[in-house]
């Protein structure tokens, strides 16, 4: 409901995919995912 309060799932997903494609290493992906998840 509060779109302005939290980043949209699609935005986070897009950012995650971009980071994942940029860094092919698994630890990097996991770290990026955790960072995005925490906000």
PDBQT receptor file of N, H, CA, C and O in Angstrom, charges set to zero:
ATOM      1  N   UNK A   1       0.831  -1.196   0.000  1.00  0.00    +0.000 N 
ATOM      2  CA  UNK A   1       0.000   0.000   0.000  1.00  0.00    +0.000 C 
ATOM      3  C   UNK A   1       0.878   1.264   0.000  1.00  0.00    +0.000 C 
ATOM      4  O   UNK A   1       0.679   2.174  -0.805  1.00  0.00    +0.000 OA
ATOM      5  N   UNK A   2       1.850   1.296   0.921  1.00  0.00    +0.000 N 
ATOM      6  H   UNK A   2       2.012   0.557   1.574  1.00  0.00    +0.000 HD
ATOM      7  CA  UNK A   2       2.726   2.476   0.986  1.00  0.00    +0.000 C 
ATOM      8  C   UNK A   2       3.877   2.323   0.006  1.00  0.00    +0.000 C 
ATOM      9  O   UNK A   2       4.973   1.903   0.376  1.00  0.00    +0.000 OA
ATOM     10  N   UNK A   3       3.620   2.663  -1.225  1.00  0.00    +0.000 N 
ATOM     11  H   UNK A   3       2.729   3.004  -1.526  1.00  0.00    +0.000 HD
ATOM     12  CA  UNK A   3       4.646   2.500  -2.261  1.00  0.00    +0.000 C 
ATOM     13  C   UNK A   3       5.841   3.420  -2.028  1.00  0.00    +0.000 C 
ATOM     14  O   UNK A   3       6.982   3.044  -2.300  1.00  0.00    +0.000 OA
ATOM     15  N   UNK A   4       5.582   4.611  -1.531  1.00  0.00    +0.000 N 
ATOM     16  H   UNK A   4       4.655   4.916  -1.310  1.00  0.00    +0.000 HD
ATOM     17  CA  UNK A   4       6.659   5.580  -1.327  1.00  0.00    +0.000 C 
ATOM     18  C   UNK A   4       7.544   5.190  -0.136  1.00  0.00    +0.000 C 
ATOM     19  O   UNK A   4       8.708   5.583  -0.065  1.00  0.00    +0.000 OA
ATOM     20  N   UNK A   5       6.985   4.422   0.786  1.00  0.00    +0.000 N 
ATOM     21  H   UNK A   5       6.039   4.103   0.729  1.00  0.00    +0.000 HD
ATOM     22  CA  UNK A   5       7.728   4.038   1.981  1.00  0.00    +0.000 C 
ATOM     23  C   UNK A   5       8.754   2.948   1.668  1.00  0.00    +0.000 C 
ATOM     24  O   UNK A   5       9.881   2.986   2.163  1.00  0.00    +0.000 OA
ATOM     25  N   UNK A   6       8.357   1.985   0.850  1.00  0.00    +0.000 N 
ATOM     26  H   UNK A   6       7.441   1.954   0.448  1.00  0.00    +0.000 HD
ATOM     27  CA  UNK A   6       9.273   0.885   0.531  1.00  0.00    +0.000 C 
ATOM     28  C   UNK A   6       9.512   0.807  -0.969  1.00  0.00    +0.000 C 
ATOM     29  O   UNK A   6       8.619   1.110  -1.760  1.00  0.00    +0.000 OA
ATOM     30  N   UNK A   7      10.722   0.397  -1.365  1.00  0.00    +0.000 N 
ATOM     31  H   UNK A   7      11.447   0.150  -0.723  1.00  0.00    +0.000 HD
ATOM     32  CA  UNK A   7      10.989   0.204  -2.790  1.00  0.00    +0.000 C 
ATOM     33  C   UNK A   7      10.140  -0.938  -3.319  1.00  0.00    +0.000 C 
ATOM     34  O   UNK A   7       9.942  -1.937  -2.628  1.00  0.00    +0.000 OA
ATOM     35  N   UNK A   8       9.644  -0.801  -4.523  1.00  0.00    +0.000 N 
ATOM     36  H   UNK A   8       9.805   0.011  -5.084  1.00  0.00    +0.000 HD
ATOM     37  CA  UNK A   8       8.767  -1.820  -5.092  1.00  0.00    +0.000 C 
ATOM     38  C   UNK A   8       9.524  -3.123  -5.318  1.00  0.00    +0.000 C 
ATOM     39  O   UNK A   8      10.736  -3.121  -5.530  1.00  0.00    +0.000 OA
ATOM     40  N   UNK A   9       8.795  -4.236  -5.271  1.00  0.00    +0.000 N 
ATOM     41  H   UNK A   9       7.810  -4.238  -5.099  1.00  0.00    +0.000 HD
ATOM     42  CA  UNK A   9       9.417  -5.544  -5.474  1.00  0.00    +0.000 C 
ATOM     43  C   UNK A   9      10.074  -5.619  -6.845  1.00  0.00    +0.000 C 
ATOM     44  O   UNK A   9      11.160  -6.179  -6.993  1.00  0.00    +0.000 OA
ATOM     45  N   UNK A  10       9.409  -5.053  -7.843  1.00  0.00    +0.000 N 
ATOM     46  H   UNK A  10       8.526  -4.598  -7.722  1.00  0.00    +0.000 HD
ATOM     47  CA  UNK A  10       9.958  -5.095  -9.199  1.00  0.00    +0.000 C 
ATOM     48  C   UNK A  10      11.273  -4.336  -9.263  1.00  0.00    +0.000 C 
ATOM     49  O   UNK A  10      12.197  -4.745  -9.966  1.00  0.00    +0.000 OA
ATOM     50  N   UNK A  11      11.360  -3.239  -8.535  1.00  0.00    +0.000 N 
ATOM     51  H   UNK A  11      10.609  -2.907  -7.964  1.00  0.00    +0.000 HD
ATOM     52  CA  UNK A  11      12.587  -2.446  -8.523  1.00  0.00    +0.000 C 
ATOM     53  C   UNK A  11      13.718  -3.234  -7.868  1.00  0.00    +0.000 C 
ATOM     54  O   UNK A  11      14.841  -3.262  -8.371  1.00  0.00    +0.000 OA
ATOM     55  N   UNK A  12      13.408  -3.871  -6.742  1.00  0.00    +0.000 N 
ATOM     56  H   UNK A  12      12.495  -3.847  -6.334  1.00  0.00    +0.000 HD
ATOM     57  CA  UNK A  12      14.411  -4.677  -6.053  1.00  0.00    +0.000 C 
ATOM     58  C   UNK A  12      14.834  -5.854  -6.918  1.00  0.00    +0.000 C 
ATOM     59  O   UNK A  12      16.016  -6.189  -6.998  1.00  0.00    +0.000 OA
ATOM     60  N   UNK A  13      13.854  -6.479  -7.565  1.00  0.00    +0.000 N 
ATOM     61  H   UNK A  13      12.893  -6.206  -7.501  1.00  0.00    +0.000 HD
ATOM     62  CA  UNK A  13      14.142  -7.621  -8.418  1.00  0.00    +0.000 C 
ATOM     63  C   UNK A  13      15.046  -7.210  -9.566  1.00  0.00    +0.000 C 
ATOM     64  O   UNK A  13      16.007  -7.904  -9.897  1.00  0.00    +0.000 OA
ATOM     65  N   UNK A  14      14.729  -6.075 -10.167  1.00  0.00    +0.000 N 
ATOM     66  H   UNK A  14      13.948  -5.511  -9.898  1.00  0.00    +0.000 HD
ATOM     67  CA  UNK A  14      15.526  -5.571 -11.293  1.00  0.00    +0.000 C 
ATOM     68  C   UNK A  14      16.951  -5.287 -10.842  1.00  0.00    +0.000 C 
ATOM     69  O   UNK A  14      17.909  -5.649 -11.525  1.00  0.00    +0.000 OA
ATOM     70  N   UNK A  15      17.087  -4.644  -9.698  1.00  0.00    +0.000 N 
ATOM     71  H   UNK A  15      16.309  -4.350  -9.143  1.00  0.00    +0.000 HD
ATOM     72  CA  UNK A  15      18.410  -4.321  -9.169  1.00  0.00    +0.000 C 
ATOM     73  C   UNK A  15      19.182  -5.598  -8.853  1.00  0.00    +0.000 C 
ATOM     74  O   UNK A  15      20.377  -5.698  -9.132  1.00  0.00    +0.000 OA
ATOM     75  N   UNK A  16      18.489  -6.565  -8.273  1.00  0.00    +0.000 N 
ATOM     76  H   UNK A  16      17.519  -6.484  -8.046  1.00  0.00    +0.000 HD
ATOM     77  CA  UNK A  16      19.117  -7.837  -7.939  1.00  0.00    +0.000 C 
ATOM     78  C   UNK A  16      19.604  -8.563  -9.176  1.00  0.00    +0.000 C 
ATOM     79  O   UNK A  16      20.703  -9.117  -9.190  1.00  0.00    +0.000 OA
ATOM     80  N   UNK A  17      18.775  -8.559 -10.222  1.00  0.00    +0.000 N 
ATOM     81  H   UNK A  17      17.882  -8.109 -10.211  1.00  0.00    +0.000 HD
ATOM     82  CA  UNK A  17      19.151  -9.223 -11.472  1.00  0.00    +0.000 C 
ATOM     83  C   UNK A  17      20.357  -8.542 -12.096  1.00  0.00    +0.000 C 
ATOM     84  O   UNK A  17      21.254  -9.202 -12.622  1.00  0.00    +0.000 OA
ATOM     85  N   UNK A  18      20.371  -7.221 -12.034  1.00  0.00    +0.000 N 
ATOM     86  H   UNK A  18      19.643  -6.685 -11.606  1.00  0.00    +0.000 HD
ATOM     87  CA  UNK A  18      21.487  -6.463 -12.602  1.00  0.00    +0.000 C 
ATOM     88  C   UNK A  18      22.777  -6.798 -11.868  1.00  0.00    +0.000 C 
ATOM     89  O   UNK A  18      23.812  -7.037 -12.491  1.00  0.00    +0.000 OA
ATOM     90  N   UNK A  19      22.708  -6.814 -10.538  1.00  0.00    +0.000 N 
ATOM     91  H   UNK A  19      21.868  -6.620 -10.032  1.00  0.00    +0.000 HD
ATOM     92  CA  UNK A  19      23.889  -7.130  -9.739  1.00  0.00    +0.000 C 
ATOM     93  C   UNK A  19      24.335  -8.567  -9.991  1.00  0.00    +0.000 C 
ATOM     94  O   UNK A  19      25.529  -8.850 -10.084  1.00  0.00    +0.000 OA
ATOM     95  N   UNK A  20      23.371  -9.462 -10.100  1.00  0.00    +0.000 N 
ATOM     96  H   UNK A  20      22.400  -9.232 -10.025  1.00  0.00    +0.000 HD
ATOM     97  CA  UNK A  20      23.675 -10.870 -10.321  1.00  0.00    +0.000 C 
ATOM     98  C   UNK A  20      24.373 -11.063 -11.661  1.00  0.00    +0.000 C 
ATOM     99  O   UNK A  20      25.312 -11.851 -11.774  1.00  0.00    +0.000 OA
ATOM    100  N   UNK A  21      23.909 -10.338 -12.676  1.00  0.00    +0.000 N 
ATOM    101  H   UNK A  21      23.146  -9.698 -12.585  1.00  0.00    +0.000 HD
ATOM    102  CA  UNK A  21      24.498 -10.482 -14.002  1.00  0.00    +0.000 C 
ATOM    103  C   UNK A  21      25.879  -9.836 -14.046  1.00  0.00    +0.000 C 
ATOM    104  O   UNK A  21      26.750 -10.270 -14.801  1.00  0.00    +0.000 OA
ATOM    105  N   UNK A  22      26.073  -8.808 -13.243  1.00  0.00    +0.000 N 
ATOM    106  H   UNK A  22      25.366  -8.456 -12.630  1.00  0.00    +0.000 HD
ATOM    107  CA  UNK A  22      27.364  -8.120 -13.214  1.00  0.00    +0.000 C 
ATOM    108  C   UNK A  22      28.412  -8.955 -12.481  1.00  0.00    +0.000 C 
ATOM    109  O   UNK A  22      29.566  -9.019 -12.906  1.00  0.00    +0.000 OA
ATOM    110  N   UNK A  23      28.016  -9.584 -11.398  1.00  0.00    +0.000 N 
ATOM    111  H   UNK A  23      27.079  -9.532 -11.054  1.00  0.00    +0.000 HD
ATOM    112  CA  UNK A  23      28.946 -10.414 -10.633  1.00  0.00    +0.000 C 
ATOM    113  C   UNK A  23      28.486 -11.860 -10.693  1.00  0.00    +0.000 C 
ATOM    114  O   UNK A  23      27.414 -12.199 -10.191  1.00  0.00    +0.000 OA
ATOM    115  N   UNK A  24      29.292 -12.706 -11.304  1.00  0.00    +0.000 N 
ATOM    116  H   UNK A  24      30.163 -12.431 -11.712  1.00  0.00    +0.000 HD
ATOM    117  CA  UNK A  24      28.887 -14.097 -11.507  1.00  0.00    +0.000 C 
ATOM    118  C   UNK A  24      29.188 -14.966 -10.291  1.00  0.00    +0.000 C 
ATOM    119  O   UNK A  24      28.734 -16.108 -10.227  1.00  0.00    +0.000 OA
ATOM    120  N   UNK A  25      29.950 -14.443  -9.320  1.00  0.00    +0.000 N 
ATOM    121  H   UNK A  25      30.319 -13.515  -9.372  1.00  0.00    +0.000 HD
ATOM    122  CA  UNK A  25      30.303 -15.241  -8.151  1.00  0.00    +0.000 C 
ATOM    123  C   UNK A  25      29.121 -15.378  -7.198  1.00  0.00    +0.000 C 
ATOM    124  O   UNK A  25      28.385 -14.419  -6.965  1.00  0.00    +0.000 OA
ATOM    125  N   UNK A  26      28.949 -16.567  -6.656  1.00  0.00    +0.000 N 
ATOM    126  H   UNK A  26      29.547 -17.346  -6.846  1.00  0.00    +0.000 HD
ATOM    127  CA  UNK A  26      27.809 -16.827  -5.763  1.00  0.00    +0.000 C 
ATOM    128  C   UNK A  26      27.827 -15.960  -4.503  1.00  0.00    +0.000 C 
ATOM    129  O   UNK A  26      26.792 -15.393  -4.152  1.00  0.00    +0.000 OA
ATOM    130  N   UNK A  27      28.948 -15.837  -3.819  1.00  0.00    +0.000 N 
ATOM    131  H   UNK A  27      29.788 -16.298  -4.105  1.00  0.00    +0.000 HD
ATOM    132  CA  UNK A  27      28.990 -14.999  -2.610  1.00  0.00    +0.000 C 
ATOM    133  C   UNK A  27      28.579 -13.563  -2.891  1.00  0.00    +0.000 C 
ATOM    134  O   UNK A  27      27.906 -12.935  -2.075  1.00  0.00    +0.000 OA
ATOM    135  N   UNK A  28      28.980 -13.049  -4.032  1.00  0.00    +0.000 N 
ATOM    136  H   UNK A  28      29.528 -13.560  -4.695  1.00  0.00    +0.000 HD
ATOM    137  CA  UNK A  28      28.633 -11.671  -4.393  1.00  0.00    +0.000 C 
ATOM    138  C   UNK A  28      27.128 -11.541  -4.556  1.00  0.00    +0.000 C 
ATOM    139  O   UNK A  28      26.523 -10.575  -4.093  1.00  0.00    +0.000 OA
ATOM    140  N   UNK A  29      26.528 -12.531  -5.221  1.00  0.00    +0.000 N 
ATOM    141  H   UNK A  29      27.019 -13.316  -5.597  1.00  0.00    +0.000 HD
ATOM    142  CA  UNK A  29      25.066 -12.521  -5.413  1.00  0.00    +0.000 C 
ATOM    143  C   UNK A  29      24.362 -12.549  -4.063  1.00  0.00    +0.000 C 
ATOM    144  O   UNK A  29      23.430 -11.782  -3.823  1.00  0.00    +0.000 OA
ATOM    145  N   UNK A  30      24.813 -13.433  -3.190  1.00  0.00    +0.000 N 
ATOM    146  H   UNK A  30      25.571 -14.056  -3.385  1.00  0.00    +0.000 HD
ATOM    147  CA  UNK A  30      24.179 -13.581  -1.887  1.00  0.00    +0.000 C 
ATOM    148  C   UNK A  30      24.292 -12.289  -1.086  1.00  0.00    +0.000 C 
ATOM    149  O   UNK A  30      23.330 -11.845  -0.460  1.00  0.00    +0.000 OA
ATOM    150  N   UNK A  31      25.479 -11.696  -1.115  1.00  0.00    +0.000 N 
ATOM    151  H   UNK A  31      26.261 -12.057  -1.623  1.00  0.00    +0.000 HD
ATOM    152  CA  UNK A  31      25.707 -10.454  -0.375  1.00  0.00    +0.000 C 
ATOM    153  C   UNK A  31      24.816  -9.347  -0.918  1.00  0.00    +0.000 C 
ATOM    154  O   UNK A  31      24.216  -8.594  -0.151  1.00  0.00    +0.000 OA
ATOM    155  N   UNK A  32      24.731  -9.249  -2.226  1.00  0.00    +0.000 N 
ATOM    156  H   UNK A  32      25.219  -9.860  -2.849  1.00  0.00    +0.000 HD
ATOM    157  CA  UNK A  32      23.898  -8.225  -2.859  1.00  0.00    +0.000 C 
ATOM    158  C   UNK A  32      22.438  -8.442  -2.485  1.00  0.00    +0.000 C 
ATOM    159  O   UNK A  32      21.720  -7.486  -2.191  1.00  0.00    +0.000 OA
ATOM    160  N   UNK A  33      21.996  -9.704  -2.495  1.00  0.00    +0.000 N 
ATOM    161  H   UNK A  33      22.579 -10.481  -2.733  1.00  0.00    +0.000 HD
ATOM    162  CA  UNK A  33      20.615 -10.023  -2.152  1.00  0.00    +0.000 C 
ATOM    163  C   UNK A  33      20.302  -9.634  -0.721  1.00  0.00    +0.000 C 
ATOM    164  O   UNK A  33      19.230  -9.104  -0.432  1.00  0.00    +0.000 OA
ATOM    165  N   UNK A  34      21.244  -9.900   0.175  1.00  0.00    +0.000 N 
ATOM    166  H   UNK A  34      22.115 -10.331  -0.060  1.00  0.00    +0.000 HD
ATOM    167  CA  UNK A  34      21.038  -9.563   1.580  1.00  0.00    +0.000 C 
ATOM    168  C   UNK A  34      20.946  -8.054   1.760  1.00  0.00    +0.000 C 
ATOM    169  O   UNK A  34      20.122  -7.555   2.526  1.00  0.00    +0.000 OA
ATOM    170  N   UNK A  35      21.802  -7.340   1.042  1.00  0.00    +0.000 N 
ATOM    171  H   UNK A  35      22.471  -7.745   0.420  1.00  0.00    +0.000 HD
ATOM    172  CA  UNK A  35      21.806  -5.877   1.142  1.00  0.00    +0.000 C 
ATOM    173  C   UNK A  35      20.481  -5.318   0.655  1.00  0.00    +0.000 C 
ATOM    174  O   UNK A  35      19.899  -4.439   1.290  1.00  0.00    +0.000 OA
ATOM    175  N   UNK A  36      20.002  -5.833  -0.480  1.00  0.00    +0.000 N 
ATOM    176  H   UNK A  36      20.475  -6.547  -0.996  1.00  0.00    +0.000 HD
ATOM    177  CA  UNK A  36      18.734  -5.362  -1.032  1.00  0.00    +0.000 C 
ATOM    178  C   UNK A  36      17.589  -5.718  -0.097  1.00  0.00    +0.000 C 
ATOM    179  O   UNK A  36      16.670  -4.923   0.102  1.00  0.00    +0.000 OA
ATOM    180  N   UNK A  37      17.647  -6.916   0.476  1.00  0.00    +0.000 N 
ATOM    181  H   UNK A  37      18.393  -7.562   0.314  1.00  0.00    +0.000 HD
ATOM    182  CA  UNK A  37      16.586  -7.359   1.368  1.00  0.00    +0.000 C 
ATOM    183  C   UNK A  37      16.480  -6.470   2.598  1.00  0.00    +0.000 C 
ATOM    184  O   UNK A  37      15.382  -6.165   3.062  1.00  0.00    +0.000 OA
ATOM    185  N   UNK A  38      17.631  -6.056   3.123  1.00  0.00    +0.000 N 
ATOM    186  H   UNK A  38      18.524  -6.303   2.747  1.00  0.00    +0.000 HD
ATOM    187  CA  UNK A  38      17.634  -5.199   4.311  1.00  0.00    +0.000 C 
ATOM    188  C   UNK A  38      17.190  -3.785   3.963  1.00  0.00    +0.000 C 
ATOM    189  O   UNK A  38      16.605  -3.093   4.797  1.00  0.00    +0.000 OA
ATOM    190  N   UNK A  39      17.462  -3.360   2.753  1.00  0.00    +0.000 N 
ATOM    191  H   UNK A  39      17.937  -3.922   2.076  1.00  0.00    +0.000 HD
ATOM    192  CA  UNK A  39      17.100  -2.005   2.347  1.00  0.00    +0.000 C 
ATOM    193  C   UNK A  39      18.090  -1.007   2.890  1.00  0.00    +0.000 C 
ATOM    194  O   UNK A  39      17.951   0.193   2.651  1.00  0.00    +0.000 OA
TER     195      UNK A  39
